[in-house]
Amino acid sequence: MRTVYKNATVIDSVNPEPLPQGVVVVEDGKITRVCGGDAFTPEAQDEVVDLNGSYLMPGLWDVHVHPDYLSLSTNPLPEQTALFGHRLRAALFDSGIMGFRCAGSHNYMDVAWRNAFDSGQYVGPHLFASGHFLTTTGGHFLTSGHALECDGPYGFVKAIREQIKNGVDHIKLNLSGGIIGPKWDLHTQSFYLDEELQAAFEICRTRGFKVMAHATHPGVVKAAIRLGAHSIEHGYIMDDECIELLLEHDTWLVPTLAISQLTPKQATNDWESSFALGRGWSHALCCRAEMAAPVHSEWFGKALKAGVKMALGSDIRPLKDAALLEMGLWTRNGASTWQTLQAATRNGAAICGVGDKLGTIEVGKIADMIVVKENPLKDIHNVRKLELVIKDGKIVSDKRPGKRKAEVRPSSP
């Protein structure tokens, strides 16, 4: 049976001008036609969904996420794994997040949930797994529980081979410190020796695995790009040569503005205030973030203006709120709503290697879409006015007034 979504204002993430009174036809989970309403007449057997002028757009993506940072001593692994899956599904149903790229997850819980979703055992978002993130002894964010400490070239080679053996999609390397952490974990400092860097990138290149590089200052940003990183995560401090290299090597940048810019003092609306107060950061951590924020914002703006490829990643939780907060920060820091929507849809799918199948509303693409009541090109926060979540062409969450909430059951594996 075909499903016809009619009377839609279509934002396809390809053309910056929406298509009013549009029609999107879906068959066998894929988009078969996108046109104006006067160019298509449904057939009697079609299932027709009238969107009454609401905005139909691709589902959202968040390409830098982690499960919650919980202690195994108080939260056993089965409970943490179940909670991660629950929150991934909640992000799909409650916020329309269709895809996630993990940046660190202990015990391969991201691999487990990716397999569960891909097999059809559960309805959930597209998930791309990293396993643990790799750093050095005394490296970045060891208290997260998601880090593996490695030392020496072959220490990294062995750890990367272990990640590959356990089924990851990409390798996450933490090359430097961060804004969050103890006094010796600083985003201005590098952790790897040159020979460690070269060995880690060489084994990834040899095995055909993309590197997601946590790089926070110019030295490591440039080293990672030159060694072949697929993406630079954070880029809190950069310089003009970093921008030139990002463009020359066609490397992605995922700026994660939420890390430096969501403290209580910096909040500009109720959503940001609620998150910042609930985050529970110490005064010292807030100060570190606030000191880093102006430079982070500066280089985000310069990368954006230069045309660097960028995708939206949050690096915060809860997952159902994270991408929405990050989108608000993009526009607050000078991105247009169009640039922000592309970063959260088309570019999210592209950085994960599935841009030919997902991320836009085009003929032949998988019909992963959302419907919002008001125009997100006018105000990016309108993505919060969610009405429908459509996955593989089927409505999996219906939040329209007076409608019974869609019930999604696991299909047979």
Order of alpha helices (4+ residues) and beta strands (2+ residues): beta-beta-beta-beta-beta-beta-alpha-beta-alpha-beta-beta-beta-alpha-beta-alpha-beta-alpha-beta-alpha-beta-alpha-alpha-alpha-alpha-alpha-alpha-beta-beta-beta
